[in-house]
Amino acid sequence: MQQPHACYGFMSKTEYTVLCTHRISQREEVRKIAALAPAQTTIPNNDTMLDIFINNEWVDAVSKKTFPTINPQDETVITQVAEGDKADIDLAVAAAKKAFHRYSEWRKTDASQRGRLLLKLADLIERDVEYLAALETLDCGKPVKNAEGEIYFATSVIRYYAGKADKILGNTIPADGEVLSFTLKEPVGVCGQILPWNYPIPMISWKIAPALAAGCTVVVKPAEQTPLTALAVAALAQEAGFPPGVLNVVPGYGPTAGAALTHHPDVDKVAFTGSTEVGRIIMGAAGSVNLKRVTLELGGKSALVVFNDADVDKAAKIAHAAAFANGGQCCVAGTRTYVQSAIYDKFVQRATELAQQRSVGNPYDDVDQGPQIDEDMFKKVMGYISAGKSEGARCVAGGDRIGSKGYFVKPTVFADVKEDMKIAKEEIFGPVQSILKFDTFEEVVDRANDSNYGLGAGVITNDITTALSFIRYVRAGSVWINTYEHVTCQTPFGGFKDSGIGRELLYHESHSTNAVFGRRRGRTSLTQIVSLRPCLNLLNQL
């Protein structure tokens, strides 16, 4: 059926989706992807490419270089993407700086109009949800049903911040003397935003929605493993009507494009989601030529604690989802599962059954898990599985790869894990669950906190006193009770220690402690996000 689109007139969905991602390919192969063909779609030849999006224009890299993006299902090249580096970042930052000038179209845009532009972007993303989900699955391998759900979540984030755009309020201050004192909140300026590969579309929404709502301009560097949907979102932002220079997207590698962005003297803030190792580099770079604001959402090794009074079957299902969501490629994954001794053996048996039942395969089919993102991460995960076996943990499920092509790993469960083992201490970022036994509350809190990470934690119990005590004493940015990874656009997200600095999804520079009490299948379900440090945001307060 034909349907009209504002930018391109009267054309079919397939024709539009090819155009809106700017020449992924004019070839029949990509037209099949746009039509939601299954994963057997022929991969485009290497002479196709995507360009860089700067100042509302699609341009080649200054160097004319390209790099391949790989399909993790079969290790083949999807297409060639323009490889941005310092020269391209300089152009993108210059465009963003010009768009932020005090007399620019963007700076003169009413706050309510910024909100309407964000609402339009959310509508366009939702309109193209099936295509974007198929493209996301092609690029990063996650099940297409999960990709579609994540895109709807991303639109909820964008709409939430669209509503915030005209509600940025200052204060009047009863200062001493015959003066009028007040605060005026204004946008920070040019924001450099570096995305991870595990949740590409949700993470671009987390980064750009608060920044654009506040009136900032942005330069986005998507992960080199997953550049395609970031460029698709850029095309939709152009269709939505954002002025030139407000949103720029420069694909490229971290040591070149990423480093240029974090070192650039005209960038006022850097937001990064990724590994702790890279986060440290970015934090140093942010202060090398000027003093940029920094938000870092980094790694984790989150503990999920199951007490004796829990329903074992329900607890095992929550823990399974906590460990294996997105193939374990989740910064807040609950991969350290602590189970109290009286129910330990029964829990291990149920966790083993759940892992063995988890379906892994073609992500365009109705499966629970697709491939890992790339060869490096695949080898890393398999290395941790080998380390778990060699250090004496009992592998009760999985422990091997699936097939010989593609980066597929069997869901793996280790029992009898000890605190000094690599799989208990280091972030694996793969489908590996480590189950540890404990006896007392005091013991397990100490063990849960004995980590250089502090991103998330969870507790499963029927005792409200135990639950609230755990919240009080565990050192984690997000703590879930009788559920896990319940992340919403209204709730700030971030961690302590090596898990990062600042909070995502938060406006205000203030002490923040939020608790939500709800009902979940007839049982109390608590979510608390604890932020004990002032949260860096996208507004200067004068």
WOBEL-V273247 format. One record per residue. SS is DSSP state (~ for helix, > for strand, _ for the rest). NEAR is the number of other C-alpha atoms within 12 Angstrom. D_LAST is the distance of its C-alpha to the last C-alpha in Angstrom with 2 decimals. Layout:
ss;near;d_last
SS;NEAR;D_LAST
SS;NEAR;D_LAST
This chain:
ss;near;d_last
_;9;53.80
>;12;51.93
>;16;48.45
>;14;46.20
>;22;42.81
_;17;40.37
_;19;40.12
_;20;43.67
>;15;45.82
>;15;48.79
>;19;49.49
>;19;50.28
~;28;47.84
~;30;49.19
~;32;48.80
~;34;45.24
~;42;44.08
~;36;45.57
~;31;43.76
~;39;40.38
_;40;40.26
_;36;41.29
_;33;44.72
_;42;44.80
_;32;48.40
_;27;50.64
_;25;53.35
~;21;55.13
~;26;53.92
~;37;50.27
~;30;51.40
~;27;53.04
~;37;49.82
~;38;48.08
_;26;50.98
_;30;50.27
_;26;53.36
_;25;54.02
_;34;53.13
_;20;56.48
_;26;55.00
_;22;55.98
_;33;53.20
_;28;52.39
_;21;53.70
_;22;51.53
_;21;51.49
_;26;48.86
>;37;45.15
>;45;41.67
_;41;39.39
>;50;35.74
>;48;33.33
>;42;31.15
_;34;29.84
_;31;31.91
>;27;35.01
>;31;37.34
>;29;38.23
_;27;40.31
_;32;38.93
_;22;39.09
_;17;41.58
_;20;43.53
_;24;43.59
>;28;43.71
>;30;43.77
>;31;45.54
>;42;44.13
>;35;46.67
>;40;48.07
_;37;48.15
_;40;51.10
_;32;53.54
_;27;51.76
>;26;52.28
>;26;49.99
>;40;48.36
>;36;47.22
>;36;45.70
>;44;41.99
>;40;40.45
_;39;39.20
>;45;35.87
_;34;34.98
~;29;32.75
~;27;33.89
~;40;33.04
~;45;29.62
~;32;28.92
~;33;29.98
~;47;27.95
~;44;24.69
~;31;25.47
~;32;26.03
~;40;22.80
~;38;20.87
~;29;22.81
~;35;22.15
_;36;18.37
_;22;18.75
_;17;16.93
_;12;20.40
_;20;21.83
_;22;23.60
_;33;21.24
_;30;18.01
_;17;19.97
_;28;21.27
_;18;20.47
~;28;18.85
~;23;22.19
~;28;24.04
~;39;22.17
~;34;23.43
~;29;26.89
~;35;27.06
~;44;26.35
~;34;29.02
~;26;31.38
~;37;30.86
~;36;31.64
~;26;34.72
~;37;35.94
~;42;35.61
~;28;37.49
~;24;40.07
_;34;40.82
~;35;40.55
~;31;44.15
~;40;43.97
~;45;40.65
~;42;42.07
~;39;45.22
~;50;43.34
~;49;41.14
~;48;44.35
~;47;46.03
~;47;43.27
~;47;42.46
_;47;45.52
_;47;44.10
_;38;46.31
~;37;45.70
~;29;45.56
~;35;42.61
~;37;40.89
~;31;41.24
~;24;39.73
~;35;36.73
~;40;36.15
~;30;36.16
~;30;33.60
~;41;31.42
~;37;31.68
~;31;30.61
~;39;27.40
~;45;26.71
~;35;27.57
~;31;25.39
~;40;22.24
~;36;23.56
~;28;23.35
~;33;19.73
_;36;18.64
_;25;18.35
_;20;17.17
_;28;13.51
_;20;12.27
_;19;9.33
_;15;10.36
>;14;11.66
>;14;11.89
_;12;15.26
_;12;14.26
_;8;17.30
_;8;18.73
_;7;19.23
_;10;15.65
_;12;13.65
>;15;10.29
>;15;8.31
_;18;5.46
_;16;5.76
>;25;6.74
>;27;8.42
>;33;11.20
_;34;11.34
_;37;14.38
>;44;17.92
>;51;18.94
>;53;22.24
>;51;24.05
>;50;27.32
_;43;29.63
_;41;32.45
_;40;35.99
_;42;36.77
_;43;34.87
~;44;34.08
~;49;33.30
~;41;31.46
~;40;29.28
~;50;28.41
~;42;27.37
~;47;25.16
~;48;23.46
~;50;23.22
~;48;22.79
~;46;19.27
~;45;18.16
~;53;19.87
~;49;18.84
~;46;15.14
_;49;16.15
_;43;16.47
>;51;19.77
>;54;21.99
>;55;24.87
>;54;27.08
>;57;29.78
_;47;32.22
_;41;34.53
_;41;37.58
_;41;39.83
_;44;38.45
_;51;37.12
~;52;39.00
~;49;37.02
~;50;33.67
~;47;35.33
~;44;36.79
~;48;33.39
~;49;32.19
~;43;35.20
~;41;34.40
~;41;30.80
~;35;32.43
~;32;34.80
~;30;32.06
_;29;30.69
_;36;27.46
_;34;27.05
_;32;28.14
_;40;25.93
_;49;23.70
>;52;25.82
>;52;27.94
>;57;30.37
_;54;32.04
_;51;34.75
>;43;35.93
_;33;36.32
~;34;33.80
~;21;34.97
~;24;34.73
~;38;32.35
~;43;30.21
~;34;30.02
~;36;29.18
~;49;26.23
~;48;24.79
~;33;25.39
_;37;24.16
_;28;21.69
_;34;20.20
_;40;19.44
_;39;15.85
>;44;16.85
>;51;20.32
>;48;21.72
>;50;25.32
>;48;28.00
_;38;31.19
_;34;33.01
~;31;31.76
~;21;33.51
~;27;31.64
~;32;28.35
~;27;28.85
~;23;29.53
~;40;26.40
~;31;24.24
~;21;25.92
~;28;25.60
~;34;21.85
_;22;21.49
_;17;24.44
_;18;23.04
_;20;19.25
_;20;16.97
_;32;16.71
>;33;15.33
>;38;18.58
>;41;20.09
>;43;23.76
>;49;26.26
_;43;29.43
_;41;32.95
_;46;34.60
_;51;37.89
_;52;37.53
>;50;40.03
>;52;41.63
>;55;43.73
>;52;46.75
_;38;48.44
_;29;52.13
_;25;51.65
_;32;50.15
_;22;52.22
~;30;53.15
~;23;53.51
~;25;50.15
~;39;48.44
~;42;50.04
~;31;48.84
~;37;45.22
~;49;45.47
~;45;47.17
~;36;44.40
~;43;41.78
~;45;43.57
~;45;44.86
~;38;42.27
~;41;41.77
~;48;44.54
~;45;42.56
_;41;40.00
_;39;37.04
_;45;34.45
_;50;34.72
_;43;38.52
_;51;40.32
_;50;42.91
>;51;43.60
>;51;45.65
>;47;46.66
>;44;49.59
>;32;51.22
~;24;54.78
~;19;56.78
~;26;55.70
~;30;55.05
~;22;58.26
~;24;58.07
~;37;54.46
~;40;55.34
~;23;58.20
~;29;56.06
~;42;53.28
~;33;56.03
~;22;57.39
~;31;54.05
~;37;53.40
~;21;56.93
~;20;56.47
_;29;53.23
_;25;54.06
>;36;53.00
_;33;53.80
_;33;53.17
_;40;49.65
_;35;50.81
_;24;53.24
_;18;52.56
_;22;51.72
_;34;49.31
>;42;48.42
_;47;48.52
_;48;48.48
_;52;45.96
_;46;43.68
_;36;45.56
~;24;48.19
~;17;45.93
~;29;44.58
~;33;48.09
~;23;49.53
~;25;46.79
~;39;47.52
~;32;51.26
~;25;50.80
~;36;49.14
~;41;51.96
~;26;54.48
~;27;52.72
~;36;52.83
~;28;56.54
~;18;57.33
_;21;55.47
_;20;57.49
_;31;55.43
>;29;57.64
>;34;56.93
>;32;57.96
>;32;56.73
_;32;56.06
_;33;55.70
_;27;56.68
>;27;55.59
_;25;56.90
_;16;59.06
_;13;59.04
_;21;56.75
_;30;53.09
_;40;50.70
_;40;51.91
>;46;51.89
_;38;53.69
_;47;51.55
>;47;52.19
>;48;52.35
>;44;52.99
>;38;54.30
_;32;54.90
_;35;51.84
_;25;51.07
_;31;47.75
_;19;48.59
_;28;49.40
~;27;47.24
~;44;46.98
~;39;45.50
~;29;42.96
_;33;41.75
_;44;40.01
_;42;42.82
_;43;41.13
_;50;44.43
_;50;46.78
>;55;47.68
>;55;47.61
>;54;48.33
>;48;49.79
>;39;49.84
>;35;51.68
>;29;50.40
_;21;51.93
_;20;49.43
~;28;45.90
~;16;44.87
~;20;46.35
~;33;44.62
~;32;41.13
~;20;41.60
~;33;42.93
~;43;40.19
~;33;37.55
_;24;39.60
_;31;37.79
_;26;35.13
>;36;33.61
>;40;31.79
_;47;30.95
>;52;33.22
>;56;36.09
>;53;38.46
>;53;41.10
>;44;44.13
_;35;45.83
_;25;47.25
_;21;46.18
~;22;42.88
~;14;42.75
~;29;43.13
~;34;40.43
~;27;37.83
~;19;38.81
~;37;38.39
~;35;34.86
~;23;34.01
~;24;35.52
_;41;35.14
_;38;32.28
_;42;31.15
_;48;28.12
>;50;30.29
>;49;33.37
>;44;35.91
>;45;38.85
_;45;42.05
_;39;40.42
_;38;38.52
_;39;35.81
_;33;34.88
_;29;31.64
_;27;29.95
_;31;27.07
_;26;25.57
_;30;25.58
_;38;23.36
>;44;25.42
_;45;25.34
_;42;27.05
>;37;27.38
>;29;29.02
_;32;30.25
_;40;29.38
>;43;25.83
>;38;22.16
_;41;19.63
_;43;20.77
>;45;21.94
_;40;21.84
_;38;18.68
_;40;15.33
_;29;13.61
_;23;12.26
_;19;14.71
_;19;18.21
>;25;20.60
>;23;24.32
>;22;26.19
>;23;29.94
>;22;32.16
>;19;35.78
>;18;38.23
>;14;41.89
>;16;43.42
_;10;47.14
_;9;47.71
>;20;45.88
>;22;42.57
>;29;39.88
>;32;36.59
>;37;33.48
>;39;30.69
>;42;27.63
>;37;26.24
>;36;22.91
_;24;22.59
_;21;19.69
_;20;16.01
_;33;16.18
_;34;14.56
_;39;13.70
_;44;13.11
>;34;9.57
>;25;6.36
>;21;3.81
_;15;0.00
